[in-house]
């Protein structure tokens, strides 16, 4: 057993016998894995799921339970709340959110079928109350459904795509509605007959002489089991934020974030297994980071400055976008300037340090040790324009503009060393929207699929992330990976990759 490694595949000739035979082997039982299992079972395939933990859910069970969907005029919840959401606007927003490496084909598919996918989730038993929660939130603590969960209303996104709230949150009161989402999806997969093996660590892939993936080796009950997957293996094993060596190699700036957003098993093993059989990777340097500086929403009316006393971001942008801008500032130093009228302590960081307090901005500037006059000039100019409802440099929305003029004044510390930034990785295996894993020449690797954070999906740029994109991507493209693998003819599965893929119907 010690000879097996995710970095090296096992050769088919070295398999003494099959301990388990199935059509589709799913590695990981989180958002992507559960949806892959559901679709594969509904397509008539035998499915075995191998989950390293003692129960299903993965990192998704630690999330807020938000799914980012829209388009087609609007979901039932959007329409009930009075919002419309054209597919073109949804698609344009997703393309901007995907950044320089956005996948136009993947985005178009998701934008076209977002409403259908929301209805599919409901059909699996995922509960949504259907009510709208106005304001700016990290995640709702109420059991409401719809919220603004990205930069839809912020510049530059709002200049190119009509804004609409698209975060659809599972009905749950308090933090962490993701566990409800995953209880329903995992339960549905098992009810449909997926055989789930808990405490099963997948050690490596099994390949034949042609390079086609034929199965996996798993450690189960203290032994190495060889699993034949006649129609394919789907890697849904999460990202690599919990693998410090991989983070150092590919996304070193993520190490500045103290909190890993993971269920504990995002160790990169799925990505490493894909690489071991020739898979290409994409955007391995990209990561999500968050700076939870609101609620209270009043803090959005403050302004962020760096160690030069300069502003650098429109503060009404999504908190993850703000976090990436903070991480890029000189010496990684940043403060949020507020006055008495808007002061508050962020709900998630109630003990955050107040770096400076003064009856004038000059006193705050001196206490922070900034260049003389820099902060004062910045605030004076901001106040002059804010009084007119303008922000010519950063285009902050008018509803968040007001002069910072009521003493006492304060600077709240928002550097990585002062507060808890959260992070997870966005890079992963290159795949088609069907879930087929691609090699360095862009050709599918026979018998291998991936979805969720093991793949590089919709969320592939930290500065453009919106809450709910990961769950939307994982559940939607997990479904398609399951459907594609199950529909492959097992007699031909080792001869050629699938072709003519079509999106699964609702």
N, C-alpha and C positions, 0 to 999 in steps of 0.2 A: 504493500500500500504506500510505502514511503517513496516509491519510484514514480508515483503519479504526480503530475503538476499541471496547473492551468496553462503553463507556458509551453507544454509539449503534448501533442495529441497521442493517444494510444493507437497503434496500428491494428487494423482489423485482423491481421494474421496472428496477432498476439492475444486475441480474445479466446480463452479456453472454451467458454460456453456462455450462452445468454442466461442470465439470472431472471431478467424481466424482459418481456417482449411487448411492444405497444406500437401504436401508429405514430403518436406525437408525444415527445418528451418535452415538458415545460420546466425550465430551470428558474425557480423563484415563484412565489405565490403572493405577489403584491398586486398593484393595480393592473399592470400589463399582463402578468402571468394569469391572474384570475380571469380576465376578459379573453385572453387567448384560449384558455381552457374551455370557457363557456362556448365560444364560437366553434372551436374544433369539435366539441361534443355535439353541438347542434347540427354540425355538418356530417355527423355520423362516424367520426373517428374515435378510436380508443385513445384515451389520454391518461398519462401518468405525470404527476407534478412532483417535483423534488424541491422541498423547502428546507433550508438549513435550520430555521428556528422551530420552536415547539408549537407555533401556531402561525396562521397566515396573516397577511396584511402588509408586511414590509414597511418601508418608510412612509408609505401612503397612510398607514394607520396612525401616524404621528402628526399628520397634516391637519389643516383646518377644514378639509373636506370640500374645498372649492373646485368646481369644474368650469373652465373658461369656454363658453359656447355662445354662439349667436348666428347672425346671418339669416337668409331666407325671409327677411322681413321682421324677424324677431321670434324668440321662443315664446311659449305660452305665458311665461312669467314676465318677460319683457313687455309683451303686449298688454297684459293686465295692468302693469304699472304705468302704461302710457308711453312706452319707448318703442320706436321702430329701429330695425337694424338691417340695413341692406347688405346683401352678400358682398357686394363690391367694397363697401366700407369696412366690413369685417376682414376681408382679404387684404385690403391695403394696410390696415392696422397690423395684421399678423406679419406681413412682409417687412414693415418697418421694425416691428418688434424682433424679428429674426436677425436683423443686422446685416452686415456685409455678406454673410454666408447663408442667407435665407433660402430655403428650398421652395421655389415657386410651385412646383407640382404638388408637393405635400401640403402647402398652404392652401392652394386652390381646392384640393380635395376636402380638407377639413372645413374650410369656409362654406363649401356647398352642402356638406352633410352635418354641420354642427347641430342644427335643430333636431334632425333625425336621431343623432347620437344622444341628445338629451332625453328624447322620448324612449330610446332603447334603455338607458340607465334606469329610468322610472319603471320600465317593464320588467327589469330584473329585481325590482323591489327596493330600489334606493329611494328614500323618502325626501321630498322637497316640499316645504310648506307653501311656497308660492308667493311670499310677500316681499316687498321691497324695503331695504334699509338705506335711507339717504345718509350722506356724510362721507367722511374718509375714515376707513378702518383698516387695521392690519388683517383681522378676521373678525367676524361678528361673534359677540358673546351671547346674542339672542338666538332664537331659532329661525330667524328670517332667512330668505333665500338669496335675493338679488342684491348685489352691491357693486360699487365701482372698485375694481380690484387691480387696476393698472394705471397707465399714463394716458388713458383715452381722452381726458379733458385737458391735458397738459401739452404745451408746446414741446417739440414740433409736431407731435402726432395729430393733434386736433386740427392742424392746418391742412392735412391731407386726407383725413378720414373722419366722417361725421361721428361724434362720440356717442357711445351707448354703454351702459353698465352691462358687463358680461360675466361677472363672477357669480356662479350658481352654487350655493352652499347647501350641503346636506342639512336636514332638519335636526338640530341638536343645540341644546342650551349650554353655553360655556365654551372653553377652548377645546380644540381637538376633535372636531366632528368627523375627521378622517376614519376614526375607528368604526363609526356606524357605516360609512361607505364600504369599508373593507369587510365588515361582518356580512353585509348583504351580498357583495360580489363573490366572496369566497364560499359563502353558504350556497349560493346559486350554482357555482361550478361543481361543488360536491353533490348537490341534489341532482344535477344532470348526469352524474356518474363518473366524473373525473376522480381517479384514484390518487389521493394526496399522501405523500410520504413525508412526514415531519422528521426533523433531526437528520435530514439527508444532505450531506455536503457533496456537491458535484465536484469531482476532482479533475476531470478533463473530458475532452471530446474523443470520440472514436472515428477514425477515418479509414477509407479503403485506399487502394493503390492509386486510384484516379484523383484522390483528394476530396471525394464526396464524404459528407458527414453521415455516419451510420448509427450513431448513438452516443451514449455518455457512460463514464464510469462514476459511480457515486459511492460514498462511504455511508453505509447504513447498518445499524446494529453492530458497529465495530468491525465490519468487513467491507471489502471492495466488491461492489455488485456491477456487473456489466449489463447495460440496458440497451436493447435494440430499439431504435426508433425508425420504423419502416418508412414513414412519410416526412420525418424531419425533427430537428431539435430547435426549440425556441428559447433563446437566452433572454431572460427577464430578471436578471440578478442585480439590478441597481447600478449605481454609478461607482465612483472610486474615492469619495471624500473621506472614507474611513481608512484609506491606505495612504499613510503619510509619505511613503517613498514615491508612490505614483503622483501624489499632489506636488511634492517637491520637484519632480521631473517635468510635469506637464502644466501645472497651474500654481506656481509657487506663491503668487500673491494671495491665494485663498488661505494660506497659513496665517495671514494677519487676522483672520476671523476666528474668534475663540470658540464659537459654538458650531459643531458639525450638525447639520440637519440630516439625520439618518436614524434608521431603526437599529443600527449597529452592524449591519452586514453589507454595507456598500463598500466592499473591499476591492472592487475592480476585477474580481475573478471572471465574471462573464466577458468583460472586454478582453482580458488576457487570453481566455479560451478562443475568442474570435480571432485575435491576432495570431495565435498559434497555428491556425490553419490558413493564414494568408489574408485575413480580413483587413481592409483599410479602416482607418479611424478619421474622424472629423472633429475639429474645434476642441481638441483636448485641453487647450489653454483657457477655455471659457468656464465661468462658474457664476452661480447666483450668489449674491451677497445682499444682506438686508441690514438696514439701520432703522430700527423701530422707534422713530422720533415722534410719532403720533399714534393713537389719540393721547391727549385731547387735540382735536382738530385745530384749536386756536394756535398751536405751535407752528402750523403751516404758514401762518402770517409772519413768522420771524424770518430772518435771513441768515444763511450760512456764510461764514467767511473763513479764509485760511490764514496762515501765519504771516502773510503779507498784508492782511487787512482787506482782502479783496473778496468779493462775491464770485461764485463760480457755477451756480445751478439755479434753475427755477424750482423753488421749494415745493411747488404743488405737484411735481412729478412723483411717480411711484417711488416708494421708499427704497426699493432695490436699486433703482437708477441713481438716486441720491447717494446711496452707499458707494457705488463704484466711483462716482466723482470725488467723494471724500477720500477714498483710498489712493487716488492719484495726486492729492495735494502735497505740496512741499513738506517734507518730514512727516507726512501722514497726519497733520494737525488740522483740526477744524472745530469751529464752535457755532452754535446757533444763538444769534442775538435776539433777545426778546425784551419787551418792556412790561411794566406792571399789569397793563390791561390784558395781555395775552399769556402771561406766565402760567406755566403748569409743569408738572413732572410727567413724563411719558408713562403710560399705564404699564408697559412691559419692563421699564427700567425706573422704578420709583425712587431708587437710591442714587440716581445718576449725579455726578459731581457738577456743582455750580462753580465754574472756574473763576468767575469774577462778578462782582456786584458794585454798582456805583450810582451816585445821584446824577452823573453826567456820563456821556459816552467817552469823554476824555479820561475819566477815572477808570472806566472799564478797559480802555485801550492801554493805559499805564499798567494796570494790574496784570493784563495778559502779556505785557512786555513786547507789544507790537511796535513797528516803526511809527515815529511821531506823526500824527495827523492822518495816517492811513485809514484807520477805522472810522475816525470822525468824518472824513471826507466821504467814505463809502456810505455811511448812514445818512449824512446830509443829502447826498444826491438821491439815494433811494427814497427818502422821505419827500423830497421835492416832487418827484414823479408820482409816488404813491398817492399823494394828495390829489393828483389829477386822474387817478385810476390808470396810470401807465407804468410800464416796465420795459423800456425800449431795448435794454441789453439782454434780458433773459425771458421776457414775455410771460411772466407769471400771470395767471388768470386774475381778472379784476376783483372777483369775490374774495381773493386772498390778499389783496393789497390794502394796507393802511399804514400811515406813518408810525414809526416807533418813537413816540414822543412823551409817554407818560412814565416818569421816574417812580421807583428806582428801576435801573436797567440791569440786565444780567447776560452773561455768556455761559451757555450750557455746553459742557465738554462732550464732543462727539468724535474723538479720535479712537482708532482701534484699541489703543491701550487704556482708554477711559471707559469704554462700554462694550457690550457684547454684540459684535457683529455675528451674523449667522451665515453659513455657506453650505452649498452642495455643488457638485460638478454638473456641467452641461454637455461635455464632449463624450463621444462614444463611437460605436461601430457605424460605418457607413451602410445604409440600407436603402432599398427602394421603399416607396409607401406601402407596398405589399408586405414588408417585413423581411424580404430576402436580403441577406447580408452580401455586400459587394467586396470583391478583392481590389487590389491596387489598380487594375485595368478597368474597373467599373463593371465587371462581370459577376453575376450571382455565384456564390459558393453553393454547390448542390447540397441540399438537405439542411441548410443552416439559416435560421431566422433570428431576429432580435427585435425587441421593443422596450419601451420605458427608458430609463436612464442608462441602460446598457447600450442603447442606440443613440445616435445624434438625431433628435427628432425636431419638433417645432421649436421648443425653447433652446436656442443655440447662441444667445448673446445676452450677457448679464445685464447690460444697460437697457435692454428692451423687454425684460421679463415682466410678466403680469401674474399675480396670484391665480392659480387655477390652471395655468398652461401645462404644467407637468402632469396633473391628473387628467386633463383633457387629452393631451397627447398620449399618455400611457394607456388609458382605457380605449381610446379610438383606434390607435395603431396596434395595440395588443390584440384587439378584435380581428383586425385584418391579417395579422401574422397567423393567428389561429385558423382563420378561414382559409388562407392561402395554403398553409401546410396541409391541412386536412383534405383539401380538394386535389392534392397531387395523387396521381395514380401510383400506388405503392410498387407496382411492377416496373414502372418507369422511373421511380424516384431517384435511383442512383445513376440514371443515364443522362438526364438533362434538367435544367431548372424549369420552373413553371413559366408560362407565357400567357399573354392575353388576360392579365389579372384585372378584375373589376371590383369596385368597392362592395363590401357586404351590404346587403339590404337591412333595413331596420327590423 
